[in-house]
């Protein structure tokens, strides 16, 4: 492999290299979490095989994995990422609206509260904060978070909606010793009112629906953890 003399590299080449590295890094991060839902069936790029999920949930599992070897879990967050939406853009006209920095902080704090609180109730695993041979890392991220609620403006009449926003939840089960991903689940859901009823859209109702969606996800994840051995036994390849 040839070496590059960084001191003599032309400025244009340096910029090209920086862009290439940036796109490569972005591609690796996206492949790890964001694009998991776009992987084809059969052996995936990381050795996982897609199996039948419930509803619109897509699931990938490492062939031959034995969850009985794990007795504890360590929780890890991969963060919350928001879809970039500019004010007065076509996205806004399509029903996508920017989320203020204040509300982004509230949503992140909400997730950091709800998921650990609910997963601490698992009866199958002990929740720990260190890695070990019998520890599995449960890593979660909320991606492509969008708001369907227009920002409140002076003089605007109230807005009613049935969908307050959307997000994609990505959960990875990782062997804490090797770092290998042994299972992945991806699901996109909307923060929707019960029965699709129309409600006033404001910061209070939007936060309430976001909290309800996160609680639903966290509860389902806890149930899956409690029944993970049985769940894996009944999975069928896609």
N, C-alpha and C positions, 0 to 999 in steps of 0.2 A: 504494500500500500504506500503510495507516494505521500510525502509530508508537505505541508503548506507553510511557506515562509510568511508568517503573519505581518511582519514589518514591511515586506515588499508587495503584499497583496493589494491590488488596486482597490480604491474605495468602492467601486461598483460591485466587484467580486465580493468584498466584505459584506456589503448590504445583501447580496444574493444569498450568501452563506447564513447570515442572520435570519433572513426570511425562511430559508429552508429549514433551519433548526427550529424556528418558531412553529412552522407548520407541522414538522415531525413531532414535536412535543405535544401540540394540540391534538394531532391524530392519535397518539398513544393514549392520552387522557380520555379522549372521546371513545376510543375503542374499549377502554377499560370499563366505562360506566355508561356514557351517554348513548352509544350505538348498540348496546347489548340487545335491544329490542329489534334490531334490524338484521341480526345474524341469521343465516339460512339454517334449515333443519339439517340433521346429521352432525358429524363431528365439527365443532366450531373451531375458531382460530386458536383457542386456548385449550383444546382437548375436551371441552364439555359437549354433551349431547343434549339436544332439545327433547324435552318430554312434554306430555300433555299437562297443561296448567288448568286452573279453574277460571271460567269466564274469559276475560281478556288478559289474564295473567300469563306471561310467557316464562318458562322455567327451563334452565339448563343444569345438568348434573354431571359430575365426573363418573364415568362408568366404574362400577365396582366399589364405590365409596361405602364405607361402613361407619355410620354415625354413632354406633354403640361404643366406639372407642373414645368418644368425647363426653365428658361429664361436666364441663364448665364452659362458659362463654365470656368473652370480653367484648364490650360494645365499643364501636368506633364510628365516628361520623366522617363522611366524605363531603359534608357541607350541603348547602342549598344554593342552587344556581337559577337565576332568573332570565327569562327571555328578554333580550334588549328590545324595547318598544319606545319609539320617540313620540313625543307629543305632536298632535296634529298630523299624524302619519296615516298611511293607508291602513296600517294595523289597527289604529284607533277606530277608523271607520268600519273595520271588520269586527269590532267588538273586543279588541285587545288594548289594554290600557296600561300605562306605566305604573309601577309600584313605588311609592315614596321610600326614601331611605329609612324613615321612621317605621313604616310598616314592614319593611324587609327585616329590620332588627326584631320586631315583634314576632314575625313568623319564625325566624331562626330560634328565638328564645322559646317559643311555643313547642317547636320540635325537640329542642334539647330538654324540655321538661317532660313532655308526654311519652316519648319513646322509652327512655330509661325507666320512667315510673311504671309503665305497663309491662315492660320486659322483665322487670325485677320480680314480677309475680309468677314467672315460669316455675313449674314444679319439676321439669325434666332436667334442667341445668342449674348449676350454681353460677351466679354472676360474679366475676372476679375482675381485677384490674391489672393482672400480670399474665404473661404467656406461659404455657407449659405444654408437655406432650399430650395432655388430655383436654387442652383448651382450644376452642374454635372461636375465631373472631367473627362477629356479626357486624358487617360494615354497611351502612346505609347512606343514601343520598337522595335528595329531592331535586330533580332536574327540570329545566324548561318550565319553571313556574310562571304562570301568567294570571293576570287579573281580568275579569269580565265586568268590573265595576268602574264606571267613569269617575275621575277625581271630582270631589265636591267643589263647586264654584259658586261664588256669590250670585244670587239672582236666579239660579237654576232650580227648576222644580224638581221634586223628588223623583228618583229612578227606581223602578221595580224590575227585578230579575229573578230567574229560577236557578241560574248558574252563576256562582260568584268568582270562580277561577278554576284553573286546572294545574296539574303537576304530574310528573312521572316519578314514581318511587322505584329505586333500584336497591336491591338487597343482595349482598354477597356473603356467603359463608366461606371462610378462609381458614386453612390449617395454620395455626399460629407458629408452628415450627418451620415449615417449609415456605410459607407465604403463598402456597398454591390455592387457587380458588376452586372449591369443591362443589359449589352450587351457586346459582344466580337466579334471581326472580325479578321481573320487570313488569310494572303495571302503570298505565296512565288512567287517572280518574279525575272527575270533576267534583268540585265542592258544590254540590247540588242540594237544594232544599228537599225535604221529605215529600215524595209524591209529585215533585216538580211544581210545587205551589209557588206563586209569585210573591216576593217579599220586598220590602223597602231595602234598597242597597245603600248602606252607609258603613262606616268603619266598624261599628259595633256588630251589625249582622254579618259582615264579611269575616270578621275575626271568629265569630261563633261558628260559622260554617267551616272555616279552615280548621278550627279546633276539632270539630266533629269528624272531619275527614281524617285528620291525623290520628285521632283516637281509634277510629275504625281500622286504619292500617295497622297501628301498633297492636291492637287486640288480635287481629288476624295473624300477625306475625308471632305473637306469643302462643296462640293456639297451634300454629304450625310447629313451633319449637317443641311444645309439649307432646305433639304427636308425630314428630319427625321420622321416627323409625318406621311406624306404620305407613306414613305418607310415602316414603321412599319405596317401600315394598310394593305399593300399588301403582307406581308411576309407569306409564307406557310411553315408548318412544314415539315421536311424531312421524 
